[in-house]
């Protein structure tokens, strides 16, 4: 098989699906090549979070604000397809130091227009009657939302295909085609596919694609586990997590970190996280991680001590050392674009990323600048030493 399109997108997870959809909205023809099956990587191993609450001031929060507007705005008509739920999020502080940190974060977020309502213990108990009585205070974020991630990726791909996009599965990229310095296509076991623009949305495998072009994109896998309980009557009504979770998200530590994140589902099961550790693609089940997750969750919701766990699953978040995704054209390899490294925020950031890329690929000025996410930043003076210490920590 050999074909040419305006855009070839490498990877059919949520980022690739969103990029394909918004590229077709700009009138571009798109071919999506996927090494396995759609949404079979990190997209299928997460909770589908769309969170503003866990992000401090900076480019990621700005991108999330933009992306949330896309989810709730032009994509609202499709929300039922991927079970969009504006369930709201609650951050709980059970120590004086955590309460002070929470106050600092919410104050700065409000300056950016984020709705963060301070809760005393009585107001917290009204919203979450079963939360720990050790809580000293909390913050409520009504904009925090959730989707079913596999459904979101699948339907975005379907919508893109209805607009003419092509999906090729079981097609790992084995080489990039070049015309001089310019990247012009991909070679796969299913054939060669050429385009004016090649977009690397390969998630945790993005560095492998980048290396085929001779460029460095230091996206690393960061493993995390989730526990799933037996079905219960409604016991947890929002996404609830401890204030320490924000620090874990922003940490670059390679060692195991765990803080409680608990939420109910429409089916009655409760999802319990979270853990983070950088150990490559080691898929061994970590009993230490599972124990820590369970113990932390019981501290947040004591009733969970009497609840059975039905199963657990894990995945690998695509982690960048400066905690910002890589989005945009790569001047080190003309013709190559990247959209990867969103770590645990990929579902939420996906549609904003896809819309901005669709605009840029069509030669338009994106709605917000992509400068902070530029791929070449890793080779710029002052970043290399920081990058090396983070990646090899």
Secondary structure, 3 states (H helix, E strand, C coil): CEEEEEEEEECCCHHHHHHHHHHHHCCCCEEEECCCCCCCCHHHHCCCEECCCCCCCCHHHHHHHHHHHHHHCCCHHHCCCCCCECCCEEEEECCHHHHHHHHHHHHHHHCCCCCCEEECHHHHHHHCCCCCCCCCEEEEECCCEECCHHHHHHHHHHHHHHCCCEEECCCCEEEEEEECCEEEEEEECCEEEEEEEEEECCHHHHHHHHHHCCCCCCEEEEEEEEEEECCCCCCCCCEEEECHHHHHHHCCCCCCEEEEEEEECCCCCEEEEEEEECCCCCCCCCHHHHHHHHHHHHHHCHHHHHCCEEEEEEEEEEEECCCCCEEEECHHHCCEEEEECCHHHHHHHHHHHHHHHHHHHCCCCCCCCCHHHCHHHHHCCCCHHHHHHHHCC
